[in-house]
């Protein structure tokens, strides 16, 4: 019974840790999420940082959504992204903890020796190269400088976005489906 409870708690912990960055201010998301800085009355620098399980497309959609949301909140109709970039940060993490504890064999796991296939499995590593592993961790950060305007969006500028259209089209991807 104890083993089932422990396994369930660990599964919930892993699921909780393995979720993409939710849309929200970076100040509330441990540094992940959006932040914006006013540069002039109608010019902002907007950033969205995602954690290691947030896809690049999700980060870029959230950035555009935040630009549109801010545009509407300030009473403007459209914005122009005068400069934007998505940065990739890749690091490698190596652990020396055993990557796999086998549960094969016979006997009770709390008593030694607990024989497993092909070696002792409970509480002992399997030997090199299985005692450590390296994984790649990639995070994306998107930044844009936007200028906000009132009136009709210029049709000849591919960097001009209608704020309300962006919110309507990207909202389900950024916020999730409406309840």
C-alpha positions, 0 to 999 in steps of 0.5 A: 500500500505504501509503495502505491501511495509513493508511486502515485505521489511521484507520478503527480510530481513528475506531471506537475513539473513537466508542464509548459509555461502557462500564459501569465506574468513572469513575476508570478511564474518563477521568471517564466511567462511574459514581461513588458517594458514601456519605452515610449508612450506607444512603444514597448519591449515585450518578452516571453520566456518558456521553460524547458517543456515549452515549444518554440511555437508556443513561446512565439504565439504567447509573445504575439498574444501579449502584444495584442492584449497590451495594444487593446488594453491601452486603447490602440487598434493595431501594432507593428513589430519593428524588431523581433527575435527568438533565442534558444538556450541549450544546456546539458544536465548530467546526473550520477543517479542510476537511470534505471533500477530493475525490479526483476527477480525474486524475493522481497525487495526490502531484504538483501540480496534481491536478485535480479536480471541480469545483476543485482537490481534493487538499490544498486546501479547497473554499472557504466554507462547506466549509472549516469546519463546526460540530457539536453535542456532547451528553453526559448525566449522571444522578444519583440519591440512593438509600436501601437497605433489607432485606426485601420491597420496598413494593408501593405505592411506585413509586420502590422497586426490587428490586435483583436484578430491576433487575440481571436486567432491565437487565444485558443493556442495560448489560453487553451480552449474556452470552457 
